[in-house]
Amino acid sequence: MWNWFGGAAAQRTKDTPKKAILGLRSHLDMLQKREKHLQNQIDEQQNIARKNANTNKNVAKAALRRKKTHEQALDQTIAQIGTLEQQINSIESANINRETLAAMEKASQAMKEIHGKLTPDKVDETMEKLRDQNALSQEIVDAITGATVGEPVDDTELEEELEQMQQEQLDEAILNTGNVPVADAVHKMPSPANAQPVPSRRQAVEEDDEEAELRKLQAEMAM
């Protein structure tokens, strides 16, 4: 019930300026019509005075008196019109200001309801939690993507396996062609400081003959 009365009172308060403006505009319309009528009366008396200025001075003077009376009434009417227009503008401005203030109050209330218990400290706390969660998420991603399976591979083992593969390929090439590839042969040859000269076939035959002759000589000496 109290809300209903409060609402009705607020509505009456809101309607009061509108009614006042409507009343003032209605009166202003009447004054504007009076202004137009008085101006017509002045013009009419002015014409009468001109027509009788030389022929009938009394009629001309009477017309000029009536003209002066109408002019005074016209001046008053114009002043009243000005006052009413100013008053209408003032009421309209005041009503607009009131409506603007009411709208701003509603906006303020809406902002208050939206924010609720939201404070800068609470925002900072929430943002800090978000940063912590983002950092945790990044750590999890790094842990997943950076994980290794098994033991790390030893480079030495890789080098040995590579050399073995090269040697197998060299042996296969010798078997297939009967010739040692130049590059591989040079690579595989021992250095001159430590290498022993490989005897040729002729040298091997000569050494066998010498050994045979030496054994024959030893046998003869034993006899």
C-alpha positions, 0 to 999 in steps of 0.5 A, a space after each residue: 500500500 505504501 509503495 502504491 502511494 509512493 508511486 502515485 506521489 512520484 507520478 504526480 510530481 512527475 506530471 506537475 511540470 508537464 501540466 504547468 507547461 501545458 497551461 502556460 502554452 495554452 495561455 501563451 497561445 491566447 496572448 499571441 492571438 490577442 497580439 495579432 488582433 491588437 496589431 490589426 486594430 492599430 493598423 485599422 485606426 492608422 488607416 482611418 486617421 490617414 483618410 481623415 487627416 485633411 477632411 475630418 480632423 476630429 475623426 482622425 484624432 479619435 482614431 489616433 487615440 484608439 490607436 494609442 490605446 491599442 498600442 499600449 495594450 499590445 505592449 503589455 501583451 508582448 511583455 506578457 508573452 515574453 514572460 510566459 515564454 521565459 517561464 516555459 523555458 525555465 520549467 522545461 529546463 528544470 524538468 530536463 535537469 530533474 529527469 537527467 538527475 533521476 536517470 543518473 541516480 538510476 545509473 548509479 544504482 545500477 552500477 552499485 548493484 553490478 559492482 556489488 562487493 567488488 573492490 580493487 583489492 578483490 580484483 587484485 586478488 582475483 588477478 593474482 590467482 589467475 596469474 598463478 593458475 596461468 603459471 601452473 598451466 605453463 609449468 604443466 605444459 613444459 613438463 609434458 612437452 619437455 619429458 624424455 623417454 629412456 636414458 639420454 643417448 651417448 654421442 660416443 656410441 653414435 660415433 662408434 656405430 657410424 664408423 662401423 657402418 662406414 667400415 661395412 660399406 667399405 668392405 662391401 665395396 671391396 667385395 663388389 669391385 675388388 678395388 679399394 675406394 681411394 678416399 676410403 683407402 686413404 682414410 683407412 691406411 695407417 699413418 707412416 710413423 706407425 705403419 709397417 710396409 706391406 710385403 708384395 707377392 714377389 717379396 713373399 716368394 723370395 722370403 720363402 726361398 730364402 727360408 727353404 735354402 736356410 733350412 737346407 743349409 742347417 740340415 747339411 751342417 747337422 750331418 
